[in-house]
């Protein structure tokens, strides 16, 4: 079976455009088969975006960016920030590049590892089907690439083991707590002082 984090070259492309309203902005995204939530921005990402405290972040990282929702919204709300986005799925990366083409200081990479650099805001809607080992390894990499006084936000469904993710994050970060919840989704903020 094909999953969005394991790109299937046989999967036929059928691009479509969707819109998303957030913070008095209307965002337009090109999506396609073989990427997560192609029909609409998923509820988890929406809950995550509503949980972030929009401080003056300078270096933003979108982990597993898909077609670029989190990175695009964060860049729009932090116009002076440098935004790095990455995904393991080449089709998702291509879509993110299209969806961020009008934005400056945005880098989109195809990778299965956190890119070099230091970040003060990291966001992630984890690819649950990739398994905890993959996700927890990414959490460790994220921690290693965060500046002092930085924040990491994740959204995760309770039925997918949100408490175990929180417990793992607490082994590294100075503070980890839930900042939002909606319809079975929890958003956690992990702080590195």
Residue pairs with C-beta under 8 A, 6 or more apart in sequence:
2 8
2 11
2 34
3 127
3 129
3 130
4 34
4 35
4 36
4 66
4 89
4 92
4 127
5 64
5 87
5 88
5 89
5 127
5 129
5 130
6 88
6 89
7 34
7 88
7 89
7 90
7 91
7 92
8 34
11 33
11 34
11 91
12 33
13 32
13 33
13 34
13 91
14 32
14 33
15 30
15 31
15 32
15 95
16 30
16 31
16 32
16 38
17 28
17 29
17 30
17 31
18 28
18 29
18 31
18 38
18 39
18 40
18 41
19 26
19 27
19 28
19 29
20 26
20 27
20 29
20 40
20 41
20 46
20 69
20 73
21 27
22 46
22 49
22 73
23 73
23 77
25 73
25 76
25 77
27 69
27 72
27 73
27 76
29 41
29 67
29 68
29 69
29 72
29 95
29 99
30 67
30 95
30 98
30 99
31 37
31 38
31 39
31 67
31 95
32 38
32 67
32 91
32 95
34 89
34 91
34 92
35 66
35 67
35 89
35 91
35 92
35 95
36 42
36 66
36 67
36 92
36 125
36 127
37 45
37 66
38 67
41 69
42 125
43 182
43 183
43 185
44 125
44 155
44 156
44 157
44 185
45 69
45 70
45 125
45 155
47 155
47 180
47 181
47 182
47 183
47 185
47 187
48 70
48 123
48 125
48 153
48 154
48 155
48 180
48 187
49 69
49 70
49 73
50 180
51 153
51 155
51 179
51 180
51 187
51 189
52 74
52 121
52 123
52 153
53 151
54 77
54 78
56 78
56 80
57 74
57 78
57 81
57 120
57 121
58 80
58 81
58 82
58 120
59 81
59 82
59 84
59 117
59 118
59 119
59 120
59 121
59 147
60 71
60 74
60 75
60 78
60 81
60 82
60 83
60 84
60 119
60 120
60 121
60 122
60 123
61 83
61 84
61 85
61 86
61 114
61 115
61 117
61 119
61 121
61 122
61 123
61 142
61 145
62 68
62 70
62 71
62 74
62 83
62 84
62 85
62 86
62 123
62 124
63 86
63 114
63 122
63 123
63 124
63 138
63 142
64 86
64 87
64 88
64 124
64 125
64 126
64 127
64 138
65 71
65 85
65 86
65 87
65 92
65 93
65 96
65 108
66 87
66 89
66 92
66 95
66 96
66 125
67 92
67 95
67 96
67 99
68 85
68 95
68 96
68 99
68 100
68 108
70 85
70 123
70 125
71 83
71 85
71 96
71 100
71 106
71 108
72 99
72 100
72 103
74 81
74 83
74 121
74 123
75 81
75 83
75 100
75 103
75 105
75 106
76 103
78 121
81 105
81 121
82 105
82 106
82 107
83 100
83 103
83 105
83 106
83 107
84 106
84 107
84 109
84 115
84 117
84 119
85 96
85 100
85 106
85 107
85 108
85 109
86 93
86 108
86 109
86 110
86 111
86 114
86 115
87 93
87 96
87 110
87 111
88 110
88 111
88 112
89 110
90 110
93 108
93 109
93 110
96 108
97 108
100 106
100 108
107 115
109 115
113 141
114 138
114 141
114 142
114 144
114 145
115 145
116 145
117 145
118 145
118 146
118 147
119 145
119 146
119 147
119 150
120 146
120 147
120 149
120 150
120 151
121 150
121 151
121 152
121 153
122 142
122 145
122 146
122 150
122 151
122 152
122 153
123 152
123 153
123 154
124 138
124 142
124 152
124 153
124 154
124 155
125 154
125 155
126 135
126 138
126 154
126 156
126 165
127 134
127 135
128 135
128 156
128 157
128 160
132 161
132 164
135 165
136 168
139 165
139 168
139 169
139 172
140 172
142 152
143 152
143 172
143 173
143 192
146 152
146 192
147 192
148 192
148 193
149 191
149 192
149 193
150 191
150 192
151 189
151 190
151 191
151 192
152 169
152 173
152 189
152 190
152 191
152 192
153 179
153 187
153 188
153 189
153 190
154 165
154 169
154 187
154 188
154 190
155 185
155 186
155 187
156 162
156 165
156 185
156 186
156 188
157 184
157 185
157 186
158 184
158 185
158 186
159 184
162 186
162 188
165 188
166 176
166 178
166 186
166 188
169 176
169 188
169 190
170 176
172 190
173 190
173 191
173 192
174 191
174 192
174 193
175 190
175 191
175 193
176 188
176 189
176 190
176 191
177 188
177 189
178 186
178 187
178 188
178 189
179 187
179 188
179 189
180 186
180 187
181 187
